[in-house]
Amino acid sequence: MKLNFIEDEAKSLTIEFEGFDRGIPDLIKDRLLESKDVDFAGVVKEHPELGNPRLVVKAEKNARHLVLKAIEEVQEEFKELASQVPKK
């Protein structure tokens, strides 16, 4: 799995998720859309069976910072979820 930064500007970011399906980029997108500082967040994939999904972000503030914050929030949700799974 690898990230390719297609566009990396202060308020605009496009990241290609190489070796991923749409699941992780969609989780990040959903979290980004909850922020008032994000003007647009979407996931695009050229073809359902070919290519890699791309996360596109347009923001009022630093787009890279907002993506990192969204990833951290998703990680915390998974930690909380994992703590609810009984260990044997």
MARGU-129675 format. One record per atom (N, C-alpha, C): residue number from 0; x, y, z. Coordinates in nm, 2 decimals. Each point is the difference from the previous one (the first is absolute). Layout:
k:NUM xx:X yy:Y zz:Z $
...
END
This chain:
k:0 xx:0.08 yy:-0.12 zz:0.00 $
k:0 xx:-0.08 yy:0.12 zz:0.00 $
k:0 xx:0.09 yy:0.12 zz:0.00 $
k:1 xx:-0.04 yy:0.10 zz:-0.08 $
k:1 xx:0.08 yy:0.12 zz:-0.02 $
k:1 xx:-0.09 yy:0.12 zz:-0.03 $
k:2 xx:0.05 yy:0.12 zz:0.05 $
k:2 xx:-0.07 yy:0.12 zz:-0.03 $
k:2 xx:0.08 yy:0.08 zz:-0.11 $
k:3 xx:-0.07 yy:0.05 zz:-0.10 $
k:3 xx:0.06 yy:0.08 zz:-0.10 $
k:3 xx:-0.07 yy:0.14 zz:0.01 $
k:4 xx:0.08 yy:0.10 zz:0.02 $
k:4 xx:-0.06 yy:0.14 zz:0.01 $
k:4 xx:0.00 yy:0.06 zz:-0.14 $
k:5 xx:-0.12 yy:0.00 zz:-0.06 $
k:5 xx:-0.02 yy:0.05 zz:-0.14 $
k:5 xx:0.00 yy:0.16 zz:0.00 $
k:6 xx:-0.07 yy:0.05 zz:0.10 $
k:6 xx:0.00 yy:0.15 zz:0.02 $
k:6 xx:0.02 yy:0.02 zz:0.15 $
k:7 xx:0.09 yy:0.09 zz:0.03 $
k:7 xx:0.03 yy:0.03 zz:0.14 $
k:7 xx:0.02 yy:0.15 zz:0.02 $
k:8 xx:-0.11 yy:0.07 zz:0.00 $
k:8 xx:0.00 yy:0.15 zz:0.02 $
k:8 xx:-0.05 yy:0.02 zz:0.14 $
k:9 xx:0.01 yy:0.12 zz:0.05 $
k:9 xx:-0.04 yy:0.04 zz:0.14 $
k:9 xx:-0.15 yy:-0.03 zz:0.02 $
k:10 xx:-0.08 yy:0.04 zz:-0.09 $
k:10 xx:-0.15 yy:-0.02 zz:0.02 $
k:10 xx:-0.06 yy:-0.11 zz:-0.09 $
k:11 xx:0.09 yy:-0.07 zz:-0.08 $
k:11 xx:-0.05 yy:-0.10 zz:-0.09 $
k:11 xx:0.09 yy:-0.12 zz:0.00 $
k:12 xx:-0.06 yy:-0.12 zz:0.01 $
k:12 xx:0.08 yy:-0.12 zz:0.02 $
k:12 xx:-0.07 yy:-0.11 zz:-0.08 $
k:13 xx:0.08 yy:-0.08 zz:-0.08 $
k:13 xx:-0.05 yy:-0.12 zz:-0.06 $
k:13 xx:0.10 yy:-0.11 zz:0.02 $
k:14 xx:-0.05 yy:-0.10 zz:0.07 $
k:14 xx:0.08 yy:-0.12 zz:0.03 $
k:14 xx:-0.05 yy:-0.12 zz:-0.06 $
k:15 xx:0.09 yy:-0.07 zz:-0.07 $
k:15 xx:-0.03 yy:-0.13 zz:-0.06 $
k:15 xx:0.03 yy:-0.11 zz:0.10 $
k:16 xx:-0.09 yy:-0.09 zz:0.02 $
k:16 xx:0.02 yy:-0.11 zz:0.10 $
k:16 xx:0.03 yy:-0.13 zz:-0.08 $
k:17 xx:0.13 yy:-0.02 zz:-0.02 $
k:17 xx:0.05 yy:-0.12 zz:-0.09 $
k:17 xx:-0.01 yy:-0.12 zz:0.09 $
k:18 xx:-0.07 yy:-0.10 zz:-0.05 $
k:18 xx:-0.02 yy:-0.13 zz:0.07 $
k:18 xx:-0.11 yy:0.00 zz:0.10 $
k:19 xx:-0.09 yy:0.10 zz:0.00 $
k:19 xx:-0.11 yy:0.01 zz:0.09 $
k:19 xx:-0.13 yy:-0.02 zz:-0.08 $
k:20 xx:-0.11 yy:-0.04 zz:0.07 $
k:20 xx:-0.13 yy:0.02 zz:-0.06 $
k:20 xx:-0.05 yy:0.13 zz:0.04 $
k:21 xx:-0.13 yy:0.03 zz:-0.02 $
k:21 xx:-0.06 yy:0.13 zz:0.04 $
k:21 xx:-0.02 yy:0.01 zz:0.15 $
k:22 xx:0.00 yy:-0.10 zz:0.07 $
k:22 xx:-0.04 yy:0.00 zz:0.14 $
k:22 xx:0.07 yy:0.10 zz:0.09 $
k:23 xx:0.13 yy:0.00 zz:0.00 $
k:23 xx:0.08 yy:0.09 zz:0.08 $
k:23 xx:-0.02 yy:0.15 zz:-0.05 $
k:24 xx:0.02 yy:0.03 zz:-0.13 $
k:24 xx:-0.02 yy:0.13 zz:-0.04 $
k:24 xx:-0.14 yy:0.05 zz:0.03 $
k:25 xx:-0.10 yy:-0.08 zz:-0.01 $
k:25 xx:-0.14 yy:0.04 zz:0.03 $
k:25 xx:-0.01 yy:0.03 zz:0.15 $
k:26 xx:0.06 yy:-0.07 zz:0.09 $
k:26 xx:0.00 yy:0.03 zz:0.14 $
k:26 xx:0.06 yy:0.14 zz:0.03 $
k:27 xx:0.11 yy:0.02 zz:-0.06 $
k:27 xx:0.07 yy:0.13 zz:0.01 $
k:27 xx:-0.09 yy:0.11 zz:-0.05 $
k:28 xx:-0.06 yy:-0.02 zz:-0.12 $
k:28 xx:-0.09 yy:0.10 zz:-0.06 $
k:28 xx:-0.12 yy:0.03 zz:0.09 $
k:29 xx:-0.06 yy:-0.10 zz:0.05 $
k:29 xx:-0.12 yy:0.02 zz:0.09 $
k:29 xx:0.04 yy:0.09 zz:0.12 $
k:30 xx:0.12 yy:-0.03 zz:0.06 $
k:30 xx:0.04 yy:0.08 zz:0.11 $
k:30 xx:0.03 yy:0.14 zz:-0.04 $
k:31 xx:0.06 yy:0.02 zz:-0.11 $
k:31 xx:0.04 yy:0.13 zz:-0.05 $
k:31 xx:-0.13 yy:0.09 zz:-0.02 $
k:32 xx:-0.10 yy:-0.07 zz:-0.05 $
k:32 xx:-0.13 yy:0.08 zz:-0.03 $
k:32 xx:-0.07 yy:0.05 zz:0.12 $
k:33 xx:0.04 yy:-0.05 zz:0.12 $
k:33 xx:-0.05 yy:0.05 zz:0.13 $
k:33 xx:0.07 yy:0.13 zz:0.04 $
k:34 xx:0.11 yy:0.04 zz:-0.06 $
k:34 xx:0.07 yy:0.12 zz:0.03 $
k:34 xx:-0.06 yy:0.12 zz:-0.07 $
k:35 xx:-0.01 yy:0.11 zz:0.07 $
k:35 xx:-0.05 yy:0.12 zz:-0.06 $
k:35 xx:0.11 yy:0.07 zz:-0.09 $
k:36 xx:0.13 yy:-0.05 zz:0.02 $
k:36 xx:0.11 yy:0.06 zz:-0.08 $
k:36 xx:0.01 yy:-0.07 zz:-0.14 $
k:37 xx:-0.07 yy:-0.10 zz:-0.02 $
k:37 xx:0.01 yy:-0.08 zz:-0.13 $
k:37 xx:-0.11 yy:0.05 zz:-0.09 $
k:38 xx:0.04 yy:0.04 zz:-0.12 $
k:38 xx:-0.10 yy:0.05 zz:-0.10 $
k:38 xx:-0.05 yy:-0.12 zz:-0.09 $
k:39 xx:0.09 yy:-0.10 zz:-0.02 $
k:39 xx:-0.03 yy:-0.11 zz:-0.08 $
k:39 xx:0.09 yy:-0.12 zz:0.04 $
k:40 xx:-0.06 yy:-0.12 zz:0.01 $
k:40 xx:0.08 yy:-0.12 zz:0.01 $
k:40 xx:-0.08 yy:-0.11 zz:-0.07 $
k:41 xx:0.08 yy:-0.07 zz:-0.09 $
k:41 xx:-0.06 yy:-0.11 zz:-0.07 $
k:41 xx:0.10 yy:-0.10 zz:-0.04 $
k:42 xx:-0.05 yy:-0.12 zz:-0.03 $
k:42 xx:0.08 yy:-0.11 zz:-0.05 $
k:42 xx:-0.04 yy:-0.04 zz:-0.14 $
k:43 xx:0.10 yy:0.00 zz:-0.09 $
k:43 xx:-0.03 yy:-0.03 zz:-0.14 $
k:43 xx:0.09 yy:-0.12 zz:-0.04 $
k:44 xx:-0.06 yy:-0.08 zz:-0.09 $
k:44 xx:0.08 yy:-0.12 zz:-0.06 $
k:44 xx:-0.05 yy:0.00 zz:-0.14 $
k:45 xx:0.10 yy:0.00 zz:-0.09 $
k:45 xx:-0.02 yy:0.01 zz:-0.14 $
k:45 xx:-0.09 yy:-0.12 zz:-0.05 $
k:46 xx:0.03 yy:-0.12 zz:0.05 $
k:46 xx:-0.07 yy:-0.12 zz:-0.05 $
k:46 xx:-0.02 yy:-0.09 zz:0.12 $
k:47 xx:-0.12 yy:-0.07 zz:0.02 $
k:47 xx:-0.02 yy:-0.08 zz:0.12 $
k:47 xx:0.10 yy:-0.11 zz:0.02 $
k:48 xx:0.06 yy:-0.05 zz:-0.11 $
k:48 xx:0.09 yy:-0.12 zz:0.01 $
k:48 xx:0.15 yy:0.04 zz:-0.02 $
k:49 xx:0.02 yy:0.12 zz:-0.06 $
k:49 xx:0.13 yy:0.04 zz:-0.03 $
k:49 xx:0.04 yy:0.13 zz:0.07 $
k:50 xx:0.12 yy:0.03 zz:0.01 $
k:50 xx:0.04 yy:0.13 zz:0.06 $
k:50 xx:-0.01 yy:0.00 zz:0.16 $
k:51 xx:0.04 yy:0.11 zz:0.05 $
k:51 xx:0.00 yy:0.01 zz:0.15 $
k:51 xx:-0.09 yy:0.12 zz:0.04 $
k:52 xx:-0.06 yy:-0.02 zz:0.12 $
k:52 xx:-0.08 yy:0.11 zz:0.04 $
k:52 xx:0.08 yy:0.13 zz:0.04 $
k:53 xx:-0.06 yy:0.11 zz:-0.02 $
k:53 xx:0.07 yy:0.13 zz:0.03 $
k:53 xx:-0.09 yy:0.08 zz:0.09 $
k:54 xx:0.06 yy:0.05 zz:0.11 $
k:54 xx:-0.07 yy:0.09 zz:0.09 $
k:54 xx:0.03 yy:0.14 zz:-0.04 $
k:55 xx:-0.11 yy:0.08 zz:-0.03 $
k:55 xx:0.02 yy:0.14 zz:-0.04 $
k:55 xx:-0.06 yy:0.09 zz:0.11 $
k:56 xx:0.08 yy:0.09 zz:0.04 $
k:56 xx:-0.04 yy:0.09 zz:0.12 $
k:56 xx:0.03 yy:0.15 zz:-0.04 $
k:57 xx:-0.10 yy:0.08 zz:0.02 $
k:57 xx:0.01 yy:0.15 zz:-0.02 $
k:57 xx:-0.04 yy:0.05 zz:0.14 $
k:58 xx:0.08 yy:0.09 zz:0.05 $
k:58 xx:-0.02 yy:0.05 zz:0.14 $
k:58 xx:0.03 yy:0.15 zz:0.01 $
k:59 xx:-0.06 yy:0.05 zz:0.11 $
k:59 xx:0.03 yy:0.14 zz:0.04 $
k:59 xx:0.13 yy:0.01 zz:0.07 $
k:60 xx:0.05 yy:-0.10 zz:0.06 $
k:60 xx:0.12 yy:0.00 zz:0.08 $
k:60 xx:0.09 yy:-0.11 zz:-0.07 $
k:61 xx:0.11 yy:-0.03 zz:0.07 $
k:61 xx:0.10 yy:-0.09 zz:-0.06 $
k:61 xx:-0.06 yy:-0.14 zz:-0.02 $
k:62 xx:-0.01 yy:-0.04 zz:-0.12 $
k:62 xx:-0.07 yy:-0.13 zz:-0.04 $
k:62 xx:0.07 yy:-0.12 zz:0.06 $
k:63 xx:0.14 yy:0.00 zz:-0.01 $
k:63 xx:0.07 yy:-0.11 zz:0.06 $
k:63 xx:-0.02 yy:-0.02 zz:0.15 $
k:64 xx:0.00 yy:0.11 zz:0.07 $
k:64 xx:-0.03 yy:0.00 zz:0.14 $
k:64 xx:-0.13 yy:-0.06 zz:0.03 $
k:65 xx:-0.10 yy:0.04 zz:-0.08 $
k:65 xx:-0.14 yy:-0.05 zz:0.02 $
k:65 xx:-0.01 yy:-0.15 zz:-0.02 $
k:66 xx:0.07 yy:-0.05 zz:-0.11 $
k:66 xx:0.00 yy:-0.14 zz:-0.03 $
k:66 xx:0.07 yy:-0.08 zz:0.12 $
k:67 xx:0.11 yy:0.05 zz:0.05 $
k:67 xx:0.07 yy:-0.07 zz:0.11 $
k:67 xx:-0.09 yy:0.00 zz:0.12 $
k:68 xx:-0.07 yy:0.11 zz:0.03 $
k:68 xx:-0.09 yy:0.00 zz:0.11 $
k:68 xx:-0.12 yy:-0.10 zz:-0.02 $
k:69 xx:-0.05 yy:-0.01 zz:-0.12 $
k:69 xx:-0.11 yy:-0.10 zz:-0.03 $
k:69 xx:0.05 yy:-0.14 zz:0.02 $
k:70 xx:0.12 yy:-0.03 zz:-0.04 $
k:70 xx:0.06 yy:-0.13 zz:0.01 $
k:70 xx:0.01 yy:-0.04 zz:0.15 $
k:71 xx:0.05 yy:0.10 zz:0.08 $
k:71 xx:0.02 yy:-0.03 zz:0.15 $
k:71 xx:-0.14 yy:-0.02 zz:0.06 $
k:72 xx:-0.10 yy:0.07 zz:-0.04 $
k:72 xx:-0.14 yy:-0.02 zz:0.06 $
k:72 xx:-0.05 yy:-0.14 zz:-0.04 $
k:73 xx:0.02 yy:-0.04 zz:-0.12 $
k:73 xx:-0.04 yy:-0.14 zz:-0.04 $
k:73 xx:0.08 yy:-0.10 zz:0.07 $
k:74 xx:0.13 yy:0.02 zz:0.03 $
k:74 xx:0.08 yy:-0.10 zz:0.08 $
k:74 xx:-0.06 yy:-0.01 zz:0.14 $
k:75 xx:-0.04 yy:0.11 zz:0.06 $
k:75 xx:-0.06 yy:0.00 zz:0.13 $
k:75 xx:-0.13 yy:-0.08 zz:0.01 $
k:76 xx:-0.08 yy:0.02 zz:-0.11 $
k:76 xx:-0.12 yy:-0.08 zz:0.00 $
k:76 xx:0.02 yy:-0.15 zz:-0.01 $
k:77 xx:0.10 yy:-0.04 zz:-0.08 $
k:77 xx:0.04 yy:-0.14 zz:-0.01 $
k:77 xx:0.05 yy:-0.05 zz:0.13 $
k:78 xx:0.08 yy:0.08 zz:0.07 $
k:78 xx:0.05 yy:-0.05 zz:0.13 $
k:78 xx:-0.11 yy:-0.02 zz:0.10 $
k:79 xx:-0.10 yy:0.09 zz:0.00 $
k:79 xx:-0.11 yy:-0.01 zz:0.09 $
k:79 xx:-0.08 yy:-0.13 zz:-0.04 $
k:80 xx:-0.02 yy:-0.02 zz:-0.13 $
k:80 xx:-0.07 yy:-0.12 zz:-0.04 $
k:80 xx:0.07 yy:-0.13 zz:0.04 $
k:81 xx:0.13 yy:0.00 zz:-0.02 $
k:81 xx:0.08 yy:-0.11 zz:0.03 $
k:81 xx:-0.01 yy:-0.04 zz:0.15 $
k:82 xx:-0.01 yy:0.11 zz:0.08 $
k:82 xx:-0.01 yy:-0.03 zz:0.15 $
k:82 xx:-0.13 yy:-0.06 zz:0.04 $
k:83 xx:-0.10 yy:0.00 zz:-0.09 $
k:83 xx:-0.12 yy:-0.06 zz:0.03 $
k:83 xx:-0.01 yy:-0.15 zz:-0.04 $
k:84 xx:0.10 yy:-0.05 zz:-0.07 $
k:84 xx:0.00 yy:-0.13 zz:-0.05 $
k:84 xx:0.06 yy:-0.09 zz:0.11 $
k:85 xx:-0.07 yy:-0.10 zz:0.06 $
k:85 xx:0.05 yy:-0.08 zz:0.11 $
k:85 xx:0.12 yy:-0.08 zz:-0.05 $
k:86 xx:0.10 yy:-0.01 zz:0.09 $
k:86 xx:0.12 yy:-0.08 zz:-0.02 $
k:86 xx:-0.02 yy:-0.14 zz:0.06 $
k:87 xx:0.05 yy:-0.10 zz:-0.07 $
k:87 xx:-0.02 yy:-0.13 zz:0.05 $
k:87 xx:0.13 yy:-0.06 zz:0.05 $
END
